[in-house]
Amino acid sequence: MKAEDVRFMWLMVFFDLPVRTWEQRRRATRFRKALKDDGFLMLQFSVYARVCRGQDAVDKHIRRVRVSLPREGSVRTLQITDKQYARMELMLGLASKTERLGSDQMVLL
């Protein structure tokens, strides 16, 4: 496959997990850690995103999300193109220190 034929995709994961009990918090923490270990970046508290090189990579990471699913709660994934992701608009009220300074993490494509 030629470099110009490669289509970058973003895989987004949205989740709402219960955290009332110690065990539920532990499962939610494990899920978030699994996402981070798989290269996802936190966009918001329950929204993570990862760039993928083509549909095969998207499918692979969706399988990994399924493997790490907690027993309770809801998890959704959304695939969008790199061009669509670039059109995302960040709107802030009072920006936190992290958002004002920008992330220290670099995304390499």
C-alpha positions as CSV (number, residue, x, y, z in Angstrom):
1,M,0.0,0.0,0.0
2,K,1.4,3.4,-0.9
3,A,1.8,6.1,1.7
4,E,-0.7,8.3,-0.2
5,D,-3.3,5.5,0.0
6,V,-3.3,5.4,3.8
7,R,-6.3,6.9,5.4
8,F,-5.9,8.0,9.0
9,M,-9.0,7.5,11.2
10,W,-9.8,8.6,14.7
11,L,-11.4,6.1,17.1
12,M,-13.3,7.8,19.9
13,V,-14.6,6.0,23.0
14,F,-17.3,7.4,25.1
15,F,-18.3,5.8,28.4
16,D,-20.5,6.1,31.4
17,L,-19.4,3.7,34.2
18,P,-20.8,3.4,37.7
19,V,-18.4,4.4,40.5
20,R,-20.5,4.1,43.7
21,T,-18.7,1.2,45.2
22,W,-15.0,0.5,45.7
23,E,-15.3,-2.4,43.2
24,Q,-17.0,-0.3,40.5
25,R,-14.3,2.4,40.9
26,R,-11.7,-0.2,40.5
27,R,-13.2,-1.5,37.3
28,A,-13.6,2.0,35.9
29,T,-10.0,2.7,36.7
30,R,-8.9,-0.5,35.0
31,F,-10.9,0.4,31.9
32,R,-9.4,3.9,31.7
33,K,-5.9,2.4,32.2
34,A,-6.5,-0.1,29.4
35,L,-7.4,2.7,27.1
36,K,-4.3,4.7,28.0
37,D,-2.1,1.7,27.6
38,D,-3.6,1.2,24.1
39,G,-2.6,4.7,23.1
40,F,-5.8,6.6,23.7
41,L,-5.7,10.2,24.7
42,M,-8.2,11.6,27.2
43,L,-10.2,14.5,25.6
44,Q,-12.6,14.8,28.5
45,F,-13.3,12.7,31.6
46,S,-15.2,10.0,29.8
47,V,-14.1,10.7,26.2
48,Y,-10.9,9.2,24.8
49,A,-9.6,9.2,21.3
50,R,-6.9,7.5,19.3
51,V,-5.5,7.9,15.8
52,C,-5.4,4.8,13.7
53,R,-3.8,4.0,10.4
54,G,-6.7,2.6,8.3
55,Q,-9.8,0.5,9.0
56,D,-7.8,-2.6,10.0
57,A,-6.2,-0.7,12.9
58,V,-9.6,0.7,13.9
59,D,-11.1,-2.8,14.0
60,K,-8.1,-4.0,16.1
61,H,-8.5,-1.3,18.7
62,I,-12.3,-1.8,18.9
63,R,-11.6,-5.5,19.7
64,R,-9.2,-4.4,22.5
65,V,-11.9,-2.1,23.9
66,R,-14.3,-5.0,23.9
67,V,-11.8,-7.2,25.8
68,S,-11.4,-4.6,28.6
69,L,-15.1,-3.7,29.0
70,P,-16.3,-3.6,32.6
71,R,-19.3,-5.6,33.7
72,E,-21.5,-2.5,34.2
73,G,-22.0,0.8,32.4
74,S,-22.2,1.8,28.8
75,V,-19.4,2.2,26.3
76,R,-19.7,3.6,22.8
77,T,-17.2,4.0,19.9
78,L,-17.2,6.3,17.0
79,Q,-15.0,6.3,13.9
80,I,-14.2,9.6,12.1
81,T,-11.8,10.6,9.5
82,D,-8.7,12.7,10.3
83,K,-10.3,15.6,8.3
84,Q,-13.4,15.4,10.4
85,Y,-11.4,15.3,13.6
86,A,-9.5,18.4,12.5
87,R,-12.7,20.3,12.3
88,M,-13.4,19.7,16.0
89,E,-13.9,23.0,17.9
90,L,-12.9,23.4,21.5
91,M,-15.1,25.8,23.4
92,L,-14.2,26.7,26.9
93,G,-15.7,28.7,29.7
94,L,-13.0,29.2,32.2
95,A,-10.1,27.1,30.9
96,S,-8.2,24.9,33.3
97,K,-4.5,25.3,33.6
98,T,-3.9,22.3,31.5
99,E,-6.1,23.5,28.7
100,R,-4.5,27.0,28.7
101,L,-1.0,25.6,28.5
102,G,-1.8,22.7,26.1
103,S,-0.9,19.1,26.5
104,D,2.6,17.9,27.0
105,Q,1.8,14.8,25.0
106,M,2.6,14.8,21.3
107,V,0.6,12.9,18.7
108,L,2.7,11.6,15.8
109,L,1.0,10.6,12.6
